[in-house]
Amino acid sequence: MTATRTKAGAKNAGAATTPSEIAPGVFVGGWKDAELFEGARICVLDERPAELDRLPGTRHLPIYDGATEGPIVGNLDRVAELAHDARATGSPVLMFCGHGVRRGSLAGAWYLHRYEKLSLDAAFDKVAEVRPQIERPEEWMKGWKLLLAPSKATARPDRP
């Protein structure tokens, strides 16, 4: 199902864009989805956009390091944990980037990998079922193999 959910779980009809539900109450999307989403929001863009101030309570955790062209596995783990914690309290959660194609879908797949115990390939397949426009990390990230060996990746702390 691809619909923006309110805290009560109702659909937000008429939205120009909608996030993609990858698991019950867990969504992947882009910036426009985040503007309409009611629930926990986690921005995974590399830099914290100033516009994030318009979305109170939204967390920002970069999951890609442009300098090394690789993932920040520690932050991916933190994003998955935040999403899991939101679901544990009954809140829908949206992991988002600019368009929900690269970083947002990576965050969603990582959540499925960590909390639903899917292989990373199977997790991306599940995200692609509801969001076919995604790009897998090996298509855009030189250091994507760090996702397969997370203990070798270096975590970067959360930015305020």
N, C-alpha and C positions, 0 to 999 in steps of 0.2 A: 504494500500500500504506500502511496506517495502523497502525503497530505501534511500540511502544517498542523500540529496539534497544540491545543491549549493545555493548561495545567489539568483541566478536567478530562482531557483526552478527546475533545470534539474536533471535528475537521474545520479548517478555516477555508471555506469555499470562496472562490473568486480570486484567489491569489495568482499573480502573474507567473510565479515560479513556486515550486514546492520542493522541500527536501525529500530525500529518498530514505525510507525506513528499511534498515538492514537487519534489524532484530526488533522485537517488541519494545517500542518506546525509544529506540536508538536510531538517530538520523544522521545522514551525511548531506551536505549541501554547500552552497556558496553564499556570498555576502548578502544577496537579495533575500535568500531564505532566512538568514539570521535576523534581518530587520523585522520580519513578520513572526518569527518563532517565539512561542511562549513556553519557557522551560529553561533548563540549563543550556548555556551556549559556551562552546570552547573554540576559540579562534586559533588556527594552527598556521597562520601566515608567518613568514620569516621575520618580518618587522611588525611591531604593533602599530596598526593604523590609528591616526588621531580620531577617526570617525568612530572608533570603538567606544569613545566616551558617551556616544548616543545610545549605547546598549549596556546600561548599568548591570553589574553583576557578571558580565561576560569575562571569562578567563582567557588569557593569551599565553599559549605555550608554543614556541616555534619547534617544528619537528624536522626541519631541513637546514643544514648548514651550507650556505653557498660557498664559503671559503674552502671547505673540504669536498663539496659536492656529494655529501652523504647524509644519511639520516641521523637524527639525534635520538638514539634508542631510549635513553633515559627519559626524555620528555614524551616519547611515544608511550612508554609505560605509565607515566603520570597522567597523560590524557585518557588512556584506557581506564585507569583507576578512578579518575574524576567522573567519567561516564558511568562506570559501574556504581559508584557511590550515589550519583543522581538517580539511577534506576532503583537503587535500594530504598530510596526515600519516596519513590513513586513519581518522580519528575521525569518527563521526557527530556532527552538530551540531544543536542545538535553539535556535531563536529564540523567546522566549516573553514573554507579558505576563500579565495576569490570567486571561483566558479564551481567548486566541488568536484574537480576533475583529477587533480594530482594529490595535493596535501590532505584535503578533506577525506578523499577516498582512502588514502594511506592510513589516516587515523582510524577510520571506520574498520578497515580490514585488520588493523592491529588490535583493535578492541575484540573483534571476533576471534582472532588468533589467540589472544591472551585469556579471554573470559569464556569463550565457547569452545576453546580447545581445538579450533580448526587449523589445518595446515595453512600457511600463508597463501599458497595457491588457491586452496578451497575458499579461504576468506575473501580473496579478491574476486573469485568466481561468484560468490554470494552477493557482493557489492555490485558487481557488473550486471547481475540479473535484474536489479531494480534501477541501476544507474549505468546504462551501457556506454555512456560517453567517457567513462573513466580511463585514465592512462595508468598502467602498472608501473611500478618504480623502475624496472629494467628498461622502460621506454624513455625515461627522462632523467634518471639519476645515475651518475657514474658510479657512486659508491653504494649502490643498492644491495650488494652482497653482504654488507654489514647487518642487514636485516636478518640474514640467515645465521649470523654469529654475533648476537647482541652483546656478549660479554666483552668483545673487542672494541665496541663503540664507546665513545666518550659522551657522557651526559652534559648538557649545558643547563645551568639553573634557570628557573622560571624568571621571566622578566616582569617587572611591575606593570 
